[in-house]
Amino acid sequence: MIQFERFQLDNGLTVLVHQDLHTPMAAVNILYKVGARDEDPEKTGFAHLFEHLMFGGSINIPSYDNPLQQAGGENNAFTNNDFTNYYLTLPKNNLETAFWLESDRMLSLAFSKKSLKVQKQVVIEEFKQNYLNQPYGDVYLLLKPLVYKTHPYQWNTIGKEISHIEKATMSDVKSFYARYYNPNNAVMCVSGNVQPEKVFQQVENWFGSIPSGATLDRNYPAEPEQKENRTLLVERDVPQNAMYMAWHMPSRTDENYYTCDLISDLLSNGDSSRLFQRLVKEKQLFTDINAYITGDIDPGLFIISGKLNADVDFQTAEQEIDVELTELKEHWVEEEELQKVKNKLEANLVFSEISILGKAMSLSYFEMLSKAENINNEIEKYRSVSRENIREQAQKMFAEGKKNVLYYKAKQSS
């Protein structure tokens, strides 16, 4: 069980502290409740752009990285559909350096023309390199708008298109920052060899005077029920044909989320999983195949992706995957097979929360979802998933008219 203490500043900043006396280090995680789903459909990629801008200097600190490195620390960040996460580790004796750095960029970024120009260019190059010029790089630029027609999950965190970042103005980014980068839209977790009362005092000192922002109305358009299968065929200069299949699945806070996660593991977690054994090893239809979930806060995606062997056509490959899904819908999974998957997942969960940074990230995430205490219920929720749950969820999720398929065809060499 992960124990922690919580308090909230008058400006709305939620602070969690987990004490671990077995390390000389401390971790600070700040989660801002802003992701790609919060963007204007005509100005996408801003949450990810800010992940870069936040390291471009704040009002009193020209360089974020230099002071942190001098204090023996390191840092990074990531953005997804639902939130943006900034994290660092450093020796516990230098913890206030972290508070100084994080409070100043929460108070006010520098917003220089140079920084905006540089970071826009960095993101544009990332878009080109990772999504346009890399084999299979544009898969989710194609798949997501096929699956989502209304909800803002229809675009990637990198954005819909490069022009949205190219056209981003100083006014645009200042407005985005003023709306989302506020203490009442953030969760901070401090983990490590720290004294909670002292941390609370320090956080009050460094963050207490930062004004809170406006109360946000998060009213995302709901995705209508899908009633017919959708397909998209593209041809690209890639080594081999690939196929990506997606179905809508419950949200992260839905009880059926845990069932979907276990179904993905039954299908493809390891060499003994169903898809690997039957479609890679026995029938040799795919060189590799995976099933996974997006785990989004709003209803997300269950995805099966695979690269086809040279002599296998899309129709045959898809039919064989459908056979495996029908097996899940029509027959009980063996208790032993389900328990094996649960044991593996439980071990991964425990391992992911060993480090102080892992705990800080997880506590922040669960506090954003509902409340941080729920982190201690995760294993039990997976344990309680039954064979009946697996079959019922498979029948519902993989029902006729719910499938989306991207056929990713390799160009034939002339």
C-alpha positions in Angstrom: 0.0 0.0 0.0 1.3 3.5 -0.9 0.7 5.9 1.9 0.7 9.7 1.4 -0.5 12.9 2.9 -2.6 15.6 1.0 -3.2 19.2 1.4 -4.5 22.0 -0.9 -3.4 25.6 -1.1 -5.9 28.4 -1.2 -5.2 28.9 -4.9 -6.4 25.4 -5.6 -3.0 23.6 -6.0 -3.4 20.0 -4.8 -0.2 18.7 -3.1 0.5 15.0 -2.2 3.5 13.9 -0.2 4.8 10.3 0.0 7.6 9.7 2.4 10.3 7.1 1.7 13.2 7.2 4.1 15.2 4.6 2.2 16.6 6.9 -0.4 18.7 10.1 -0.4 16.7 11.4 -3.4 13.4 13.2 -3.9 11.0 13.3 -6.9 8.7 16.1 -7.8 5.9 15.4 -10.3 3.5 18.2 -11.6 0.6 17.1 -13.6 -1.4 19.8 -15.5 -4.9 18.8 -16.5 -4.5 19.8 -20.1 -4.0 17.5 -23.1 -4.8 17.3 -26.8 -8.5 16.9 -26.1 -8.5 20.5 -24.7 -7.4 22.1 -27.9 -9.3 24.1 -30.5 -9.8 21.8 -33.5 -8.3 24.5 -35.7 -5.3 25.0 -33.3 -4.1 21.5 -32.4 -0.7 20.4 -31.0 -0.7 23.2 -28.4 -0.5 21.0 -25.3 2.6 19.3 -26.8 4.1 22.6 -27.9 3.8 23.8 -24.3 5.7 20.7 -23.1 8.6 22.3 -25.0 7.9 25.9 -24.2 7.9 25.2 -20.4 11.7 24.6 -20.7 12.3 27.9 -22.5 12.8 30.1 -19.5 10.5 31.7 -17.0 10.1 35.3 -15.8 13.0 35.1 -13.2 14.9 32.1 -14.5 16.4 32.3 -18.0 17.4 28.6 -18.1 15.4 25.8 -16.4 17.9 23.0 -17.0 21.2 24.6 -15.8 20.2 25.3 -12.2 18.6 21.8 -11.9 21.7 20.1 -13.3 23.9 22.1 -10.9 21.7 20.8 -8.1 22.3 17.2 -9.2 18.9 16.8 -10.8 17.4 15.6 -14.0 14.0 16.1 -15.6 11.6 15.3 -18.4 8.0 15.7 -19.5 5.3 14.1 -21.7 2.0 15.0 -23.2 -1.0 12.8 -24.0 -4.7 13.2 -24.9 -5.7 14.1 -21.3 -2.8 15.7 -19.4 0.7 17.1 -19.5 3.2 15.7 -17.0 6.5 17.3 -15.8 8.8 15.4 -13.5 12.2 15.6 -11.9 14.5 13.9 -9.4 17.2 15.4 -7.4 19.0 15.0 -4.0 16.6 15.6 -1.1 18.7 18.4 0.3 18.2 20.4 -2.9 14.4 20.0 -3.0 13.8 23.7 -2.8 15.6 24.2 -6.1 12.8 22.1 -7.7 10.1 24.3 -6.0 11.9 27.5 -7.1 12.0 26.3 -10.7 8.5 24.9 -10.9 6.8 27.8 -9.2 8.5 30.4 -11.4 7.3 28.7 -14.6 3.8 28.2 -13.1 3.8 31.9 -12.2 4.9 33.2 -15.6 6.8 31.9 -18.6 9.2 34.3 -20.3 7.4 34.0 -23.7 10.2 35.5 -25.8 9.8 35.6 -29.5 13.1 33.7 -29.8 11.9 30.9 -27.6 8.6 30.5 -29.4 10.3 30.4 -32.8 12.8 27.9 -31.6 10.3 25.5 -30.0 7.9 25.8 -32.9 10.7 24.7 -35.1 11.6 21.8 -32.8 8.0 20.5 -32.8 7.7 20.9 -36.6 10.9 18.9 -37.1 9.5 16.3 -34.7 6.3 16.1 -36.7 8.2 15.6 -39.9 10.8 13.2 -38.6 8.5 10.9 -36.4 5.2 11.1 -38.2 5.8 11.9 -41.9 9.2 10.6 -42.8 9.4 7.5 -40.6 8.0 4.2 -41.8 4.5 3.7 -40.4 4.8 7.1 -38.6 1.5 8.4 -39.8 -0.6 5.4 -38.7 -2.4 7.2 -35.9 -2.8 10.4 -37.9 -4.9 8.2 -40.1 -6.5 5.7 -37.7 -7.8 8.2 -35.0 -10.0 10.3 -37.4 -11.3 7.0 -38.8 -12.4 5.9 -35.4 -13.4 9.3 -33.9 -15.9 11.5 -35.7 -16.9 13.9 -32.9 -14.7 13.6 -29.8 -11.4 15.5 -29.8 -9.4 12.2 -29.5 -9.6 12.3 -33.3 -6.2 14.1 -33.5 -2.8 13.2 -32.1 -0.9 15.1 -29.4 1.5 16.2 -32.1 -1.5 17.9 -33.8 -3.6 17.4 -36.9 -1.2 19.1 -39.3 2.0 21.0 -39.2 0.3 24.3 -40.3 -1.4 24.5 -36.9 2.0 24.9 -35.1 3.4 27.0 -37.9 0.6 29.5 -37.5 0.7 29.6 -33.7 1.0 33.2 -32.6 2.3 34.8 -29.4 -1.3 35.7 -28.5 -2.4 32.1 -29.1 0.2 30.5 -26.8 -0.3 33.2 -24.0 -4.0 32.5 -24.1 -3.5 28.8 -23.8 -1.0 29.2 -20.9 -3.4 31.6 -19.1 -6.2 29.1 -19.4 -4.5 25.9 -18.4 -1.2 26.4 -16.5 -2.6 27.5 -13.2 -2.4 26.0 -9.7 -6.0 25.0 -9.6 -5.5 23.0 -12.7 -2.5 21.1 -11.4 -1.6 18.2 -9.1 1.9 18.1 -7.4 3.3 15.1 -5.8 6.6 15.0 -3.8 8.0 11.6 -3.1 11.2 10.5 -1.3 13.2 11.2 1.8 11.2 14.2 2.9 9.2 15.4 5.9 5.6 16.1 4.9 5.1 19.1 7.2 8.3 20.7 5.9 7.3 20.1 2.3 3.9 21.7 2.9 5.5 24.8 4.4 7.9 25.0 1.5 5.2 24.6 -1.1 3.1 27.2 0.6 6.1 29.6 0.5 6.9 29.0 -3.2 3.5 28.5 -4.7 1.0 30.1 -2.3 1.1 33.5 -3.9 0.5 32.3 -7.5 -3.0 33.4 -8.6 -5.5 30.7 -9.4 -7.1 30.6 -12.9 -10.6 30.4 -14.1 -12.8 27.4 -13.3 -12.7 25.2 -16.5 -15.8 23.7 -18.0 -14.7 20.5 -19.5 -17.6 19.6 -21.8 -16.1 17.4 -24.5 -18.5 16.3 -27.3 -19.4 12.7 -26.9 -18.6 10.2 -29.6 -21.8 8.8 -31.1 -22.3 5.0 -31.0 -20.6 3.4 -34.0 -23.0 1.2 -36.0 -21.1 0.1 -39.1 -17.6 -1.1 -39.8 -15.1 1.5 -41.3 -12.0 0.8 -43.4 -9.2 2.9 -44.9 -6.6 1.7 -47.4 -3.4 3.6 -47.9 -0.2 2.8 -49.8 3.2 3.8 -48.4 6.9 3.2 -49.0 7.3 0.7 -46.2 9.0 -2.7 -45.9 5.8 -4.8 -45.5 2.1 -4.6 -45.3 0.6 -3.8 -41.9 -2.9 -3.8 -40.5 -4.4 -1.8 -37.6 -7.8 -2.6 -36.2 -9.5 -0.5 -33.5 -12.7 -0.7 -31.4 -14.2 1.8 -29.0 -13.7 0.7 -25.3 -14.9 2.1 -21.9 -13.2 5.0 -20.2 -10.4 4.8 -17.7 -12.8 5.2 -14.7 -15.2 2.5 -16.0 -15.1 -0.8 -14.2 -15.0 -2.6 -17.5 -11.6 -0.9 -18.3 -9.9 -3.6 -16.3 -11.6 -6.3 -18.3 -10.5 -4.7 -21.6 -6.9 -4.5 -20.3 -6.9 -8.2 -19.4 -8.4 -9.1 -22.8 -5.5 -7.3 -24.5 -3.0 -9.3 -22.4 -4.8 -12.6 -23.1 -4.4 -11.9 -26.8 -0.9 -10.6 -27.0 1.1 -10.3 -23.8 4.2 -12.5 -24.4 5.1 -15.5 -26.6 2.5 -17.7 -24.9 -0.4 -15.3 -25.8 -3.1 -16.3 -28.2 -2.3 -14.1 -31.2 1.4 -14.9 -31.1 0.9 -18.6 -30.7 -1.7 -19.0 -33.4 -1.1 -16.2 -35.9 2.7 -15.8 -35.7 4.0 -19.2 -34.6 1.5 -21.7 -36.0 -0.1 -20.1 -39.0 2.8 -17.7 -39.8 0.5 -15.0 -41.0 2.2 -12.1 -39.2 5.8 -11.4 -38.3 4.6 -9.6 -35.2 1.2 -8.8 -33.7 0.0 -6.8 -30.7 -3.2 -6.0 -28.8 -3.2 -3.0 -26.5 -5.5 -0.3 -25.1 -5.0 3.5 -25.1 -6.3 3.9 -21.5 -7.7 7.4 -22.1 -9.9 9.2 -19.5 -12.8 9.4 -21.9 -13.8 6.2 -23.8 -10.6 5.1 -25.6 -9.5 2.5 -28.1 -8.8 -1.2 -28.1 -6.2 -1.8 -30.9 -4.8 -4.8 -32.6 -1.9 -4.2 -34.9 0.4 -6.5 -36.9 2.8 -6.7 -39.8 1.9 -9.3 -42.4 4.2 -12.0 -43.9 5.0 -11.3 -47.5 2.6 -13.9 -49.0 -0.4 -13.1 -46.8 -3.3 -10.9 -48.0 -5.3 -8.5 -45.8 -8.5 -10.4 -46.1 -6.9 -13.7 -44.8 -5.2 -11.9 -42.0 -8.3 -10.0 -40.9 -10.4 -13.2 -41.0 -8.0 -15.0 -38.8 -8.0 -12.2 -36.2 -11.8 -12.3 -36.3 -11.6 -16.1 -35.5 -9.6 -15.4 -32.4 -12.0 -12.6 -31.3 -15.0 -14.9 -31.9 -13.3 -17.5 -29.7 -13.3 -15.0 -26.8 -17.0 -14.1 -27.5 -18.3 -17.6 -27.6 -16.2 -19.6 -25.2 -15.1 -19.2 -21.6 -11.4 -18.4 -21.1 -9.8 -21.1 -19.0 -9.3 -20.0 -15.3 -5.7 -21.0 -15.4 -5.0 -18.8 -18.5 -6.8 -15.8 -17.0 -4.9 -16.2 -13.7 -1.6 -16.4 -15.4 -2.3 -13.0 -17.2 -3.5 -11.5 -13.9 -0.3 -12.6 -12.1 1.9 -11.0 -14.8 0.0 -7.8 -14.8 0.1 -7.6 -11.0 3.8 -8.0 -11.0 4.2 -5.2 -13.6 2.0 -2.9 -11.5 4.1 -3.5 -8.4 7.3 -3.1 -10.3 6.2 0.2 -11.8 5.6 1.7 -8.4 9.0 0.7 -6.8 10.8 4.0 -7.6 10.0 7.2 -5.9 9.4 8.8 -9.3 7.0 6.0 -10.2 5.0 6.6 -7.1 4.9 10.4 -7.6 3.7 9.9 -11.1 1.0 7.3 -10.2 -0.3 9.3 -7.2 -0.6 12.4 -9.3 -2.4 10.5 -12.0 -4.9 8.8 -9.7 -5.6 12.2 -8.0 -6.5 13.6 -11.4 -8.7 10.6 -12.2 -10.7 10.8 -8.9 -8.6 10.5 -5.8 -5.1 9.3 -5.1 -6.2 6.7 -2.6 -7.6 4.6 -5.5 -4.1 3.6 -6.5 -4.2 1.0 -3.7 -7.3 -0.6 -5.2 -5.9 -1.3 -8.7 -4.6 -4.8 -8.1 -7.9 -5.9 -6.5 -9.9 -4.5 -9.4 -7.9 -6.7 -11.8 -8.2 -9.7 -9.5 -12.0 -9.4 -9.4 -12.4 -9.7 -13.2 -14.1 -13.0 -13.9 -14.4 -15.3 -16.9 -17.9 -14.0 -17.3 -16.7 -10.4 -17.5 -14.2 -11.3 -20.2 -16.8 -13.0 -22.4 -19.4 -10.3 -21.9 -17.0 -7.5 -22.6 -15.7 -9.3 -25.7 -19.2 -9.8 -27.0 -20.0 -6.1 -26.5 -16.8 -4.6 -27.7 -16.2 -6.8 -30.8 -19.9 -6.8 -31.9 -20.7 -6.5 -35.6 -20.5 -2.9 -36.9 -17.9 -1.7 -34.3 -14.7 -2.4 -36.2 -12.3 0.1 -37.8 -9.5 -1.2 -40.0 -6.6 0.6 -41.5 -4.9 -1.4 -44.3 -1.4 -0.1 -44.6 -0.1 -1.4 -47.9 3.6 -1.5 -48.9 4.3 0.0 -52.3 5.3 -2.5 -54.9 8.9 -1.9 -56.2 8.9 -1.3 -59.9 
